[in-house]
Amino acid sequence: MLNEFKKFALRGNVLDLAVGVILGAAFSGIVSSLVDDIIMPPIGLLLGQVDFSQFFIVLKGDGHFNTIAQAKAAGAVTWNFGLFINAVIKFMIVSIAVFGLVRGINKLFKMHQDEKKKETPPEVLLLQEIRDILKGEEMPISGPPESSNAANIAQGPEVSGPQAIGP
């Protein structure tokens, strides 16, 4: 059982997945900092000193709270739509980054495929041409063609009575 686990854990796909998860977690931290520390402060400044992370509505609880932390400490139930706005912006940044990565990989893959198409050997081209010609002809699946000449050839000459062979 230990050997099976060792084979599984050391497969290339599992290691690639582990590296991807670790890099994804690191990327998530970078994106969170980008949104919280770089993007949202200037937007909040433009909108009049607004901190989106503190936009909330008290659904249940008494009093006025300036922060989500104060509301939670008092036991209030809050609807934190400012945090949701931040999460949507983070999602958009990650989506754009992943889209750019996938787009770049697809372009590289397409260029590689185009190079393969250019390198088609002449023998393969000839075989492809023969295949295309054969695809264009309609060949009967069973039975002789309907022309009477073809039917006579398929059946052979009619023989009636004894015939002499030779001169």
C-alpha positions in Angstrom: 0.0 0.0 0.0 2.9 2.4 0.7 4.4 1.7 -2.7 1.0 2.5 -4.4 0.8 5.8 -2.5 4.4 6.6 -3.4 3.6 5.9 -7.1 0.5 8.1 -6.9 2.2 11.0 -5.0 5.2 11.1 -7.4 3.2 11.2 -10.6 3.8 14.3 -12.7 0.1 15.3 -12.6 -0.1 15.2 -8.8 3.1 17.3 -8.4 1.9 19.8 -11.0 -1.4 20.1 -9.2 0.4 20.7 -5.9 2.5 23.4 -7.5 -0.6 25.0 -9.0 -2.4 25.1 -5.7 0.6 26.7 -3.9 1.0 29.3 -6.6 -2.8 29.9 -6.7 -2.7 30.6 -2.9 0.2 33.0 -3.3 -1.5 34.7 -6.3 -4.7 35.1 -4.2 -2.7 37.0 -1.5 -1.3 39.3 -4.2 -4.7 39.9 -5.7 -6.2 40.6 -2.3 -3.5 43.1 -1.5 -3.8 44.7 -5.0 -7.6 45.2 -4.5 -7.6 46.2 -0.8 -4.4 48.3 -0.7 -3.9 49.7 -4.3 -7.2 49.8 -6.2 -9.9 50.5 -3.6 -8.3 53.4 -1.7 -8.1 55.7 -4.7 -11.7 54.7 -5.7 -12.9 55.4 -2.2 -11.0 58.8 -2.2 -12.7 59.8 -5.5 -16.1 58.9 -3.9 -15.4 61.0 -0.8 -13.3 59.0 1.6 -15.4 55.8 1.3 -14.1 52.5 2.5 -15.9 49.8 0.6 -15.0 47.1 3.0 -17.1 48.9 5.7 -20.3 49.1 3.6 -22.8 47.1 5.5 -26.5 47.1 6.5 -27.5 46.0 10.0 -30.3 43.4 9.5 -30.8 42.6 13.2 -29.4 44.4 16.2 -29.8 47.7 18.1 -27.7 50.7 17.7 -25.5 52.4 15.1 -22.2 50.8 14.2 -19.3 52.4 12.3 -17.5 49.2 11.4 -18.4 45.6 10.8 -16.2 44.6 13.7 -18.3 46.8 16.1 -21.5 45.3 14.8 -20.3 41.7 15.1 -19.0 42.5 18.7 -22.5 43.7 19.6 -24.0 40.5 18.2 -25.7 42.3 15.2 -26.5 40.5 12.0 -25.0 42.4 9.1 -25.3 42.3 5.3 -21.7 43.1 4.2 -22.2 44.2 0.6 -18.9 46.2 0.6 -16.9 43.1 1.2 -18.9 41.5 -1.7 -17.9 44.4 -4.0 -14.3 43.8 -3.0 -14.7 40.1 -3.7 -16.2 40.8 -7.1 -13.3 43.1 -8.1 -10.8 40.4 -6.9 -12.7 37.8 -9.0 -12.5 40.1 -12.1 -8.8 40.6 -11.7 -8.1 36.9 -11.3 -10.4 36.1 -14.3 -8.6 38.6 -16.5 -5.2 37.2 -15.4 -6.3 33.6 -16.1 -7.8 34.6 -19.4 -4.6 36.3 -20.5 -2.6 33.2 -19.4 -4.9 30.8 -21.3 -5.0 33.0 -24.3 -1.2 33.1 -24.4 -0.9 29.3 -24.1 -3.5 28.9 -26.9 -1.5 31.2 -29.2 1.6 29.2 -28.5 -0.3 25.9 -29.1 -1.7 27.3 -32.4 1.7 28.4 -33.6 3.0 24.9 -32.8 0.1 23.3 -34.7 0.7 25.6 -37.7 4.4 24.6 -37.8 3.3 20.9 -37.8 1.0 21.6 -40.8 3.9 23.2 -42.7 6.1 20.2 -42.2 3.8 17.6 -43.9 6.0 15.2 -45.9 5.2 14.8 -49.6 4.3 11.1 -49.1 1.6 12.0 -46.7 0.3 14.7 -49.0 0.1 12.1 -51.8 -1.8 9.7 -49.6 -4.2 12.4 -48.5 -4.8 13.3 -52.1 -5.5 9.6 -53.0 -7.9 9.4 -49.9 -9.7 12.5 -51.0 -10.1 11.2 -54.6 -11.5 7.9 -53.3 -13.9 9.7 -51.0 -15.3 11.6 -54.0 -16.1 8.5 -56.0 -19.3 6.6 -55.4 -18.4 2.9 -55.4 -21.2 0.3 -55.1 -21.4 -1.5 -51.8 -22.9 -4.7 -53.2 -23.9 -6.0 -56.6 -22.7 -5.1 -60.1 -23.2 -1.6 -61.6 -26.5 -1.2 -63.5 -25.0 -0.8 -66.9 -25.7 -3.8 -69.2 -22.1 -3.9 -70.4 -20.8 -4.2 -66.9 -23.3 -6.9 -66.1 -22.2 -8.9 -69.2 -18.6 -8.6 -68.2 -19.3 -9.7 -64.6 -21.3 -12.8 -65.8 -18.9 -13.8 -68.6 -19.9 -14.8 -72.2 -23.0 -16.9 -72.8 -22.2 -20.4 -74.0 -24.8 -22.3 -76.0 -23.9 -25.8 -77.0 -20.5 -27.4 -77.6 -17.7 -25.2 -79.0 -14.5 -26.2 -80.5 -11.3 -24.8 -79.1 -8.6 -23.9 -81.4 -8.3 -23.2 -85.1 
